[in-house]
Amino acid sequence: MAHDTHFETRSQAQYEYDRAQNSKKMRKQVTQFAIMILLTFVAFSAVVADFAPNFIKPLVLLLAGIQVVQQLYSFMHMEEKDAPHMGVIQFFMWGGGFIAFTFFVCFLTIIWW
């Protein structure tokens, strides 16, 4: 046959280990998702509670920044330090974030002053 499929048998111990690791990763992702939903709820609650705009704007931006970092680390798997080329990936991710932040501050300065 031209398309033989290779099957690798695993021991019961390896199966249990893989199952426990997958369960741990899934629990971590569900927890991260719940935290993001909570942060979103806090932002919406602040707006609905009709706090002062000088309080709401920085709060919403802070919560959004926290969620961006949280999503990068949890859902983009940047917390996995043993992944190949992780240093290069992190350099470009944080470098892009720094450039974006610099442009943001630059345009805020140009527009407001």
Buried (B, 14 or more C-beta within 10 A) or exposed (E): EEEEEEEEEEEEEEEEEEEEEEEEEEEEEEEBBEBBEEBBEEBEEBEEEEEEEEEBEEBBEEBEEEBEEBBBBBEEEBEEEEEEEBEEBEEEBEEEEEEEEEEEEEEEEEEEE
